[in-house]
Amino acid sequence: MQKILLISFNFPPTIGGIETYARELKIYFDGDKEIDFIHPKNKISANPFFRSISLLNFVIKTLITIRRKKYDLIHLTSFNLWILGFIYLKLYRKTKILINIWGLEFVYKNKTGFFPKLYKKIFIGNKILYTDNFNYLVSSNASKDLMVSNGFDMDKINFIKLGVSQLQISEKTIEVLNEKYFLFVGRIVERKGLSWFSNTIMPNFPEYKLKVVGPIGNQKEFESSQTDNVDYLGTVSEEELMRLRRNATICIVPNILLPNEDDFEAFCFVTIESVASRSLIVASNYQGIPEALLYGKLGSLAKPSDKESWVNLINENLSYTTQERIKIITKRIEILQKELSWDILFDQTKKLYKKIIENDQ
């Protein structure tokens, strides 16, 4: 029997895309005797210093736990755990390592300052990462292109999209809209374009509110977004988030152009989660976002940082009658069920595990 270990430092109750992925991965493989799972039990601090201490502590504890256990494959859900795989290979040289790549790992080096330069030298330029034991998993071709541009072998890069839970897809309700508001969901950082949308697009729709859900990652960006027609709701429960999406006139994902390309959106969970919650969506046609929306099949794609494009597409979505809206959403839900449910994608993931293991036999 093949033995596989999944390790994620990113896990609920901490909020984020990798955390969602790891949680769904654990749910899917729960009870599978071939697969073990290790993750933190408590919420991880967002403070960079304390988060780094937590990561180091997690790596050490995990290595102590698994030092006498032999695995055929170890799946690490983020690049910051690669050192764990490297040390484990000192004990078990035939083990295969599979690492999720989200994209941020390869653009951080473009930022200014000492730490991005150090990161580039120690991590991105490390020859160990290019050896046969290491394999990679991406959710978008945008992430794959980043890896290739950084010297990684195409044959070591595997592609499986991200998805939504069957529970979300099976929800049947499509609301008849009584409120007028757009909804932004996500960590509030510059690349996600909240302040740009609030100040540039919202004045064109004075009868609408902009409701905002998510943790504050950049205080300046948050403060710049707080105009009179913006309601900041903080973080909310999953049930409340689904209700907000279902009742929203439009869910928006207004990521802006980044001249230095020093931040990255690999896939953007909130796009397909919004579709699953029976909402219309307008998002930026940028980085990995169009792949998540299947290049327009699941939502409208506006030119990033382009006022005219955004205003036109929002007006187009506002023009739909109730019946047209229901028809569009119903069709998109059918596409989600066929292509982007976790059951389908994690079945592909398990087949990938076996393929990687058997290629060495």
N, C-alpha and C positions, 0 to 999 in steps of 0.2 A: 504494500500500500504506500502510495506517495504521501509525503508529509509536507504541508505548506503552512507558513506562518505569515499572518498579516499584521503589520505594525503601523499605527498611526499616532503621531503626537497631536494631531488636530482632531478633536472629538468633542461632541456636545457634553456639557452645556455651553462650551465656547461656541460662538456664532461665526459661520463662514462657509464658503463653498466646499473646501476640503473636508470640513467637519460634517457637512451634509453627505458628501460622498462616502466618508468613512462609516458613518452611521448606517447608511443604506447597505453598504458592503457587509457590515456585521449582521444586519437583519437577514440578508439573503443567505449567508453562509452559516447562520446559527444552527447548530445541530449536525453540521457536516463533520464527520469523524476524521476526515483528512486535513481539516483546516483549524488552526488555532488563531486567536486574535489577542493582541496586546494594545492597550490604549490607556491614557490617563483617566483617573476616576473623577477628578475635580476640574473645575473651570481654570483655564490658564490665563494669567495676567496679560493684558494688552501692552503693558509697559515693556519696551524693548529689553531693558536690563533684566528685569525679573523673569521675562519670558525666556531669555537666554539661559538663565540659571535653571529654570524649570526644564528646558530642553536637555541641558547637560545632565541633570539629575535623572531624567527619564531614560536617556541613553545608557547611563551607568547601571541603573536598576534593571533595565531590559537585558543588557549583556550578562549580568549576574544570573538572571532568571533562565536564560537560554543557553548558557555556556556548555551544558552537558546534554543538550538536546540537538539531535541532528535533523536538519530540514533539507528537503530537496530544493525548495524555493522559498525565498523570503520576499514578500511584497511590501515595499515601503511607500506610503501614500504621499510623501513629499520629499523633495530633494535634500532638505536639511537633515535627513536621517542617513545620508549615504555613508557617513563615517561608521555607523553602526554595522552596515553591511560589510564594509571593508575590514573591520576588526573581526567580525564573525568568520570571514573567509580565511583568516589566519588559523582558525581551528578546524574548519571544514571546507577544504579547497574546491570541492566539486559542487557546492551549493550555488544555485543561480539566484541573482538579485534582480528584482523588477522594481523600478522606481517610477512613480507618476511624475510627469513634468507638466507644470502649469503655465510656464512662460516667464513669470516674474524672475525666476532664477537666472535668466539669461539677459535681462535688461537692467537689473540692479547695477551691474557694472558700469552702465552708462551715466549713472548719477555722479555728481561731483563729490569730492571729499576723500578722506583717507580710507574709510572702511570699504567703500565700493571698489577701490583699487586693490585693497588687500583681498577682498572677496574674489575678485577676478583672478588674482595670482594663485590663491590657495585652492579655490574650488573649480572654477571654469577651466583653468589651465592644467588641472591635475590629470596626469596620464592614466592613473588608476581607473578613472571613469570610462575610459575607452577600451578596457580589457574585455575578454570574452565572457566573463562571469556577469557583467552588468548589462541589463536590458532595460528598455524604457517604454513607458506607456503615455501617450498623449491623447487628448480629447478633441483636438482640432488640427487642421493642416497648418494653421498659423503658428502653432506651437512646434509642429514638426519642422517647419521652415526655419524657425529660430535655432533649433538643435543642429540642423544641417549646416547653417551658416556659422555655427561654432565648432564645426569639425566632426560631428558625430556621424557614424555610419548609418545610412538609411536602413540597412538590414537589421539593426539593433533597435529600431524605433517602431513600436506597435501602435496601432490607431484603433481606439474604441470610444465612441461618443459618450456623453453623460446623459442622464435621463431624469425621469420623475417617477414617483411611487404609484403603484396601482391604486392606492387609497385616494390619491389626488385625482387620478384619471377617472375613477369610478363615481366620483361626486357628480350628481346629475343636474344640480340647480343652475339655471342661467337667469340672473336677476333682471327684472324690469327696472331700469334705472330711475331712481328718485332723487339722488344727489348728483351734484355736478362737481367732480373733482378728478384730477389726475393723481396718480400714485407713483412715488419713487421709493424703491426698496433697495437698500444696499449700504455698505460701509461708506461713510461720508468722507471721501478723499477727492483730490483735485481731478483725477482722471475720469471719474464717474460723472462729472459735468453738472452737478446739482446747482451750483451758484450760477453757472452759465445759463441753464434752462430757466432758473428762477428770474434772472434779471433780463434775459434776452427774449425768451419765448412767452413767458406768462403774461407780460403786459398786453399781448395780442389776444388774450382770452380772459378779460376782466371779470366775466361772470363765473369763472371756475376757480376753485381752490387747488393748491398743490399740497397733498398730504405726503409726509416724509417718514419713513420707517427705517431704522438702522442705527448702529453705533457710530459715534463721532470719531473718525480717525484723524481728521485734520481740523483743528479748531478754527483756523482762519477761513477755510472753505465753508465750514458750517455757518459762521457769522455772516459771511458774504451772501449766503443764500436766504437769510431770514428777512424776507420782505413781508408786507402786510397780508398778502394772500397765501402765505405758507404756514401750514400747521405741522410742527414737528412732534411726532408721537413717540419717539424713542424706540425701544425694542418691545415687541409684542409677542403674544403666544402664537403658535402655529394656527390655531383655530381662528384667532382674531385676524391674522394676516390673510388667511384664505378668504375671510369675509370682506376685508378691505379690498382685496383684488377683485373679488366677484362683483362688488358694488361700484368699483372704479369705472369712470367713463373710459379712461385709457390708462394703461400702465406704461411708464416711460423709462427708457434706459439711454440717457443722453450723453454717453461717453464722448469726450472731446479729443481733438487731435493733440498729440504730444510732440512738439518739435524735436525734442531730444530722444524720443522713444525710450524713456527711462521708466516706464510703467507698462503694464500689459494686462489685457483681458483675454484669457485663454478660451473661455467658452461662455461664461456668464449664466449661472444657474437661474437667476431671477427671470430670464426671458421665458424659458419653457415652463417654469413654475407658475408664471403669470398666465400662460396659455392654459395650463392644466386647471387653474382656478377659474376658468371661464371668463377671462378678460381679453380685450383687444390690446395690442401692444405696438408701440412705435419705438424703435431702437436705432442706435447709430450703426451704420454700415462700416464697421471698423474692427480690426484685429480679429478675434475669434467669434465675435457676436453674430455675424451673418450665418456662420455654420450652425450655431445653436438654433437659429430660426429657419434652418434649411433654405437659406438664400431667398427668403420672402414667403415661403409656403405657410409659415406660422405667425407672421407678423410683418409690419411695414418697416422698411429700412430707409432711414434718412441719411443724407450726407452729414458726416460729423462736423460740428461747429458751423453749420450752415443754416442761418435763420430761415431763409426762404424755403428750403427743402423741408425743414421741421414744421413750419407753419402750414405749408400745403398738405403734408401728409396727415397732420392732426385734423385739419379741416375735412379731409377726405373721410377719415374715420368717424368724425362727428356727423357726417352727412347720412350715415347708414340708418335706415329705419330699424325698428325693433326686430322685425322678421329677418331683415338682411343680416343684422348682427347675430342673431341666433343661428342662422344658416352658416355663416362664416366660422363661428366658434365651434359648432358641431363638427364641421369638416376638419378643423384643426385638431380636435380631440381624437378623431379617428386616426389621423396621421401619427399623433403621439403614441397611441396604443400599438400601432403597427411597427413604429421605428424607434421610439425613445422611452420605452418603459424599462425600469431597472431589471425586471425579470429577463428580458431579452439581452440586455447589455451585460449583465453579470454572468449569464450563461456563456456568452462569448468570452468573458474574462476567465472563467474556469477552463475553457478549452485552450485559451492562451497559456495558462499555467502549465497544462500538460504538454503542449507543443514545445515550450521552452525547455522543460525538463527532459523530454524525450529526444530533443535535438542533440543532447550531450551523451546519449546512451548508444 
